[in-house]
Amino acid sequence: MKNNDADSVRLAELKNYKQLESLLWLSRVMGTKRRLPPLRGWAASPDVLLELHDYITLNRPKIVVEFGSGASTLVIADALRQNGFGKLVSFDHSTYYGENTRRTLERENLDYWVDLRIGALESWSAGHLASDEDSVSWYPEQLLEGLEAIDLVFIDGPPGATCQYARYPAVPAIVDRLSTSAQVWMDDTIRKEERDICEAWAEQFGFDLEYLNYEKGLGRLSRKSAE
């Protein structure tokens, strides 16, 4: 085996080990009784989910928002339950996936901690990064009603196939509803679109931005006033 091939194999083994280790720790820290949904494909990776659970149990946010429900919904809700307070407001554009998430929350008695809001994507009329702004979309504006003092935002939806720069509206839609110490986490920053979005947010809204080296990448934005 050539050196380059051997290095590639070792790197793949190291990455796989990290995900297995994170999954093991995640299964130990969570209080759920049944298995998590599959953490491959579109789902957030085990290392990010473990970091998300740890962050919530350590920092104890009161209001958490996520765009794109699934395994992350269970992880966040479980962390809030362990804290004994807080609320997750979770958005999904798909009735099918949203209702799957709802059923899983109910089986784990986690539905008390989650306000799951489902609505088909609609036209987004504000500014956007897409080259064709006429085709961009976002969750219905009315689903944002009642949101205030958001402490943490986790963005893993909608899927990139819905439109160019599909996740860009997340921050413009809620920036005025964030707490002074809020953080915004963008999953999948190994993709250029997600990195472009994070950098646009940092410039437009005055966030500090760092990228964390997780399997699919994580962009973490924090308000400078939080320093």
N, C-alpha and C positions, 0 to 999 in steps of 0.2 A: 504494500500500500504506500502510495506517495505521501510525503509530509503534508501537503495541502489537504489530501483526502482524510488523513488521520486527524488533522486539526479540525476539519469539518465535523467528523464523527464525534470527537470529544466535546466540541461546542454544542452539538445537538443533544448529547447525553447530559451535559450540564444544564441546558435549558429544560429538558424533560425532568431532571431531578428537582430543579427549583419549583416547577409547577406541582410535582407530586408532594414535595415538602410543604408547599403552601396549602395544598388541598388537605393534607393530613392535619395541619394546624387549624385550618378553618373548621374541619369537622370536630375538632376538640373544643374550640372556643364557642361554637354555636350551640344553642339549646334546642334545636329542632330534633324531631324524632325520626323523620324520614330523610331519604337521600335528597340531595340538591338536584335540580335539573342538570342536564349535561352542560359542562362548562367548556365546550368547544364550539366551533363555528361562530355565530354571531354573539354568543354569550361573553360577558366579561371574563377574563382569565382568573384563575385561582389566586395569583399573586396580588392582583388589584383588589379582588374581593376581600382578601385577608387584610390588606392595608385599609380598606374602607371600614371594615368591622372594627379594627383596632383604633382607627381615628375617632370613630363615633363613641366608643366606650371610654376613650381617654379624654376627649374634648367635650362630650356631652351636649351636642347641639340640640336646640329645641325644635327647630323647623328644618327639615331636609326635603329637597325637591330632586326628583330624578326624571329625566326624559328617556323613555324606553324601559318598560318593565320586564321582569324576568327573574333570574337568579339573584341579581343585585337587590331586588325588592325584598326578598326573603332575608338576605344578609343584613340590610339596613334595618328592617323591622325587628329582627332578632336582637341587634345591638341596642335599639331603642328600648325593647322590652327588658333587656338586662339593666339598662340605666334606670328604668322605672318611670320615665317620662319622655315626652317628645312626640313628634308626628312626622310621618313621611307622606308627602303628596307626590304621587307617581302618575306620570302621563304615558299613555299609549295610544297610537293611532289605529291599532288593529283590535277589533272586537274579539277575534279569535284568540290572539296571544294575551290580550288583556284579561279575558275571562279565564283563561288557563291560569294566569297569575293569581286571580281572585280565588279560584278553587284551591290552589296550593296554599295560599295564606289562610284560608278557612280551615283546611286540614291541620295546619300547624298552630291554630289559635293565634295567629298573628294579624288577623284582619282588623282588630281594634287599633293597631298602630299605624294603619295605612289608609289614606284617602286616595283611592284609585280612580283616576279620571280618564275616561276613554272617549275619544272623538276623532273622526276622520280628518286628515290634514286639509287645510283650506289655504286659499291664496294669501300670500304675505305681501302687504303693500308698502312696508317701510324699506329702508335701505338694505342692501344685500351685496354680497361679494360675487354672486353669479353673473355671468356675462349676459344672460337673458333673464332679466328680473321679472318678466311677465310669467315665467313658468315656475317661480319659487313658491314654496308652501311651508306651513307650520301648523302647530296645534291650534284649535279654535281659541280665539281670544277670551271667550266667556269662561273657558276652563280655568283661567288664571284668577278668577274672582276670589277675593278673601285672602289672598296670599300677602303676607307682610313679614318683615324681619326674618328673612330666610338666612340660615346660618351656613348651609352646605348645599351645593348643587352638583349632582352627578349626571353627566351627559353621555348616554350610550344609545341615542336615537334622535330622530328617526333614521332608518337605513339610508346609506348614501345613494342608493338607487332611486330614491324618491325625487331628488332634484340635485343640481350642482350645489355644493357647499350646504348640504341639507341641514346641518346643525348650527349654522351661523345665527339664526334668530334667537337662540336660547338666551344669550345674555342681553341683547337689546330688549327682549320681551319682558325681562324681570329685573333689570339692573336697578330700577328705582324701588324694588321691593327687597333688596338685599340688606342684611344687617351690616353694621360698620366693620365687623370682623369676619365677614363671609369669605368662604373659599369656593371656587368653581373648579371642578375636576372634569376634564375631557378625556374620555377613553379613546383608544385607537390612534394615538398620535404617531405611530409608525407610518401612517398615511399622510401624504402631503396636504390634502385638503384640510384635515383636522389641525395640522400644524399652522397652516395659513390662517385658519379661523382663530386659533389661539393668539397668534401674533397680532391679528387685526383687533381683537378684543383688548389686548394689553395696551395697544397704542391708542385706541379710541376711548377707553374707559379708565385708563390709568392704573391697570393692574400690574403687579409683579408677576412674572411668568417663569416657571421652571419646568423642565421635562424630566420625568423619572423613567428609569430604564426597566420597565416591566415588559412582559411578553409582547403585548400589543402597543406599548407606549402609554404614558399618562402625562397629560399637561395639567399643571396645577397653577391656578391663578389666585392671587390673594390681594386684598386691598392694602395699599401702602400705608393707610392709617392704622392697620393692624400691627405694624412693626413695633 
